[in-house]
């Protein structure tokens, strides 16, 4: 019986080295923010101070998502529509609905 792959493993996005580096750098900064929040909890920091840092990390992740979805629309979605694959629109709508929860 052939191994079944999840849908997330079937499609890939080719990115330029510059775009990949930029995305990884942003994620590394967000990761640092999360580690900082963890450290604050470990040091019993004041709740409002932790929440302020959480809001900043959340805003950074939202900004990352906006850039990534913009790149996706300008790249993958546009390409697929030009190739006649209208299913990408339903996929985009589903993705946007998940982001808006």
N, C-alpha and C positions, 0 to 999 in steps of 0.2 A: 504494500500500500504506500503510495507516495506521501511524503511529508507535506502537511498542509501549512502554508505560510500565512501569517496574519497580513491584513491589508496594508498595514504600515510598512511592511518589508518589501512590498511589490513595487511601489513607486519611489523614485528618487528625484532629487532636484540637483542639477548641476549648478554650482556656484563658482564665481570667480574666486581666486585666491584672496583678493582684497575683501570681497564681501564675507567670505568665510572667516577671515581674520577679525574683521570688524564685529561680526556676530559673537564669535568666541570671546573677544575682549569684553564685550558688554556683559555676557553671561558670567565671565570671571569676576567682574565688578559686583554683579548681583550676588554671586556666590560669597564673595567677601562680606557683603552686607549681611547675609544670612548668618555667616559665622560670627559676625560681630553681635548680632541679636542673640545668638546662642550663648556667647560669652556674657552678655548682659544678664541673661537669665541665671547662668551659673554663678554670677557675682551678686545675685539678688538685687539687681538694679530696680529703681522705682518704676512702677507699671506704666505711667504716662510716658516716661523716657523710652521704654521698650516699644510702646505702641507708636510713638513718633518714628522710630527707626523702621518698624514694620510697614508703616504707611509709605516711607521713602522707598523701601525695597519693592513694595507692591507697585508703586508708580514707575519704578525702573523696569519692572517686568512687563507692565502694561505698555510702556514705550517700546520695549523690545518687540512685543507682539504686534504693535501697530506697524513698525518697520517691516517685520517679517511678512505680515499679511499684505502690505503694499507691494513688496517684492514678489510675493506669490501671484498677486493679481496681474502685475505688469509683466511677469515672466511666464509662469506655468499656465495660468488661466488664459491669458491672451494666446499663447501658443496652441493650447488645446482647442480653443474656439476656432482659430484659424484652420486647424486640422479637421474640423467638423465634429469634435467631441463636445457636445453640449452637456454631457453628464457632469462636466467639471463645474457647471453652475450650481447644480444641486449639492455637490460636495462643498463648494464655497459657502453656500447658504447654511449647510449643516455646521461647518467650521465656525462661521460667524455667530450662530446661535449658541454654540458651546462657549465662545469667548464672552458672550453677553450675559451669562448666568450670574 
